[in-house]
Amino acid sequence: MPSRRLGQSIGINNIPPKSCSYSCIYCQLGRTNRMQVNRHEFYKPEEIFHEAKLKIKQLNNKNEYADYFSFVPDGEPTLDINLGTEIDMLKCFDIKIAVITNASLIWMDDVKEDLMKADWISVSIDAVDEDTWRKIDRPHRSLKHQDILNGIVEFSKVYKGTLVTETMLVDGINDHEACIKGIAEQLAVILPKKAYLLVPTRPPAENNVKRPSKDSLINAAEMVHSISGVDVECITGDEKEEGFFFSEDIVNDILSITSVHPIREEIVNEMLKKRNLDNTVIDNLIKQDIIIEYLHEGKKFYRRNINDI
């Protein structure tokens, strides 16, 4: 799948929906129905390696390439106790490896060891004060916020790859000056390669989640940069979704994408058009309750019904 941060990447889905340590109010996959913090095996590493090998073969047959394998699953990737093993196995393809994590388990030594093996790591910092963190990320009750923040700092001191941060800004929740100042001061200690400020662009878990105003986002970016000295980039709109690595199975492609994030109607229509297919394909998936359709900010989206998986 295409990414403005990682170029062309092959997504590695090592967590089934929706096993996570958070239930973020803005999550594009909806509320977490399997809250957990204990690491265990979800899939055999050999299964993930086999699927990756098949995808590489498909790319080679079409003279295409990938810049990264990206662990961006249907839940928190570090819950997978085999994450380090999977990264080691994928290195034989000579493709860089990225992990996008909410960092909730980074205070654990074995999680740090696994993440050290990746080339590019993104950690989430949506707030530094306890109340806002609980309001926006809705963490597992056993997690301690200060342990997480300390873990990120410790990791940043020893990690040799590219470390970036992500902050999802939600109107009226964590976009006010005091919250942004706290995040900026934390970034000044971590010193990531880049700090990404995001806004909700796909249908969120909660209906009252709204993106902040343009002025609020600009002020946040300026404050983060001036206090931390870190390069800041704002991601405010849907990235282009053409360019996905498609197979010959249109249903599998639609299910693969919508299980990771909702997809806009026009993108699905373009996928069908390229294969000379009509909307019967998506209509049947909706009738079977495999795909759910809904509106967000006046646009129609489709997402996988995680209760069906």
ZIPEZI-V925923 format. One record per backbone hydrogen bond with DSSP energy under -0.5 kcal/mol. CO is the residue of the C=O (numbers start at 1). NH is the residue of the N-H. E is the energy in kcal/mol with one decimal. If there is no record, write none. Layout:
co;nh;e
CO;NH;E
CO;NH;E
This chain:
co;nh;e
1;9;-2.4
3;7;-1.9
7;3;-1.7
7;9;-0.6
8;67;-3.4
8;68;-1.4
9;11;-0.7
10;70;-2.4
11;13;-0.6
12;14;-1.1
12;72;-0.8
15;74;-1.4
16;19;-2.0
18;20;-0.7
18;33;-0.6
18;34;-1.4
19;76;-1.4
20;36;-2.0
21;140;-2.2
24;27;-1.3
25;206;-1.8
27;30;-1.3
34;20;-1.5
40;81;-1.5
44;47;-1.1
44;48;-1.5
45;49;-2.6
46;50;-2.3
47;51;-2.3
48;52;-2.3
49;53;-2.4
50;54;-2.1
51;55;-2.1
52;56;-2.5
53;57;-2.1
54;58;-2.2
55;59;-2.2
56;60;-2.6
57;61;-2.1
58;62;-0.9
59;62;-0.8
59;64;-2.9
60;63;-1.2
67;96;-0.9
68;10;-2.8
68;70;-0.5
69;71;-0.5
69;98;-3.2
70;12;-3.1
70;72;-1.2
71;100;-2.2
74;18;-0.5
75;77;-0.6
76;79;-1.7
77;80;-1.5
79;40;-2.0
79;81;-0.7
80;83;-1.6
82;86;-2.7
83;87;-2.3
84;88;-2.2
85;89;-2.3
86;90;-2.1
87;91;-1.1
89;92;-0.9
90;93;-1.8
91;94;-1.7
96;69;-2.6
97;119;-2.1
97;120;-1.8
98;71;-3.2
99;101;-0.7
99;122;-2.4
101;124;-0.9
103;106;-1.3
105;108;-2.0
108;112;-2.1
109;113;-2.3
110;114;-1.8
111;115;-2.6
112;116;-2.1
114;117;-1.2
115;118;-1.6
119;162;-2.7
120;99;-2.2
121;164;-2.8
122;101;-2.8
123;166;-2.4
129;133;-2.2
130;134;-2.4
131;135;-1.7
132;136;-2.5
133;137;-2.5
133;138;-0.7
134;138;-0.6
136;25;-2.4
137;23;-2.0
138;23;-0.6
140;143;-1.9
143;145;-0.5
144;148;-1.5
145;149;-2.5
146;150;-2.7
147;151;-2.1
148;152;-2.2
149;153;-1.9
150;154;-2.6
151;155;-2.4
152;156;-2.5
153;157;-1.2
154;158;-0.7
155;158;-1.1
155;159;-2.2
161;163;-0.6
162;121;-2.9
162;164;-0.5
163;193;-3.4
163;194;-0.6
164;123;-2.1
165;196;-3.1
166;125;-2.8
167;169;-0.7
167;198;-2.8
168;170;-0.5
169;200;-0.6
170;173;-2.2
170;174;-1.4
170;175;-0.6
176;180;-2.2
177;181;-2.7
178;182;-1.8
179;183;-2.1
180;184;-2.7
181;185;-2.3
182;186;-1.8
183;187;-2.3
184;188;-1.7
185;189;-0.7
186;189;-0.9
186;190;-1.8
187;191;-3.4
194;165;-2.0
194;196;-0.6
195;233;-2.3
196;167;-2.2
196;198;-0.6
197;235;-2.8
198;169;-3.1
206;209;-1.5
210;171;-2.8
213;217;-2.1
214;218;-2.4
215;219;-2.6
216;220;-2.0
217;221;-2.5
218;222;-2.3
219;223;-2.3
220;224;-2.6
221;225;-2.1
222;226;-2.4
223;227;-2.2
224;228;-2.4
224;230;-0.5
225;229;-2.2
231;195;-2.8
233;197;-2.6
234;236;-0.6
235;199;-1.2
241;244;-0.6
244;246;-1.3
248;250;-0.9
249;253;-2.1
250;254;-2.4
251;255;-2.5
252;256;-2.5
253;257;-2.2
254;258;-2.5
255;259;-1.2
256;260;-0.5
257;260;-1.2
257;261;-2.4
258;304;-1.8
263;302;-2.3
264;267;-0.7
264;268;-1.7
265;269;-2.6
266;270;-1.7
267;271;-2.1
268;272;-2.4
269;273;-2.4
270;274;-2.1
271;275;-0.7
272;275;-0.8
272;277;-2.9
273;276;-1.7
278;281;-1.2
279;283;-2.7
280;284;-2.4
281;285;-1.5
282;286;-1.9
283;287;-2.4
284;288;-1.9
285;290;-2.4
285;291;-1.6
286;289;-1.5
290;305;-2.7
292;303;-2.3
294;301;-3.1
296;299;-1.8
299;296;-2.6
300;265;-2.4
301;294;-2.0
302;263;-2.5
303;292;-3.1
304;306;-1.1
305;308;-2.2
306;309;-0.7
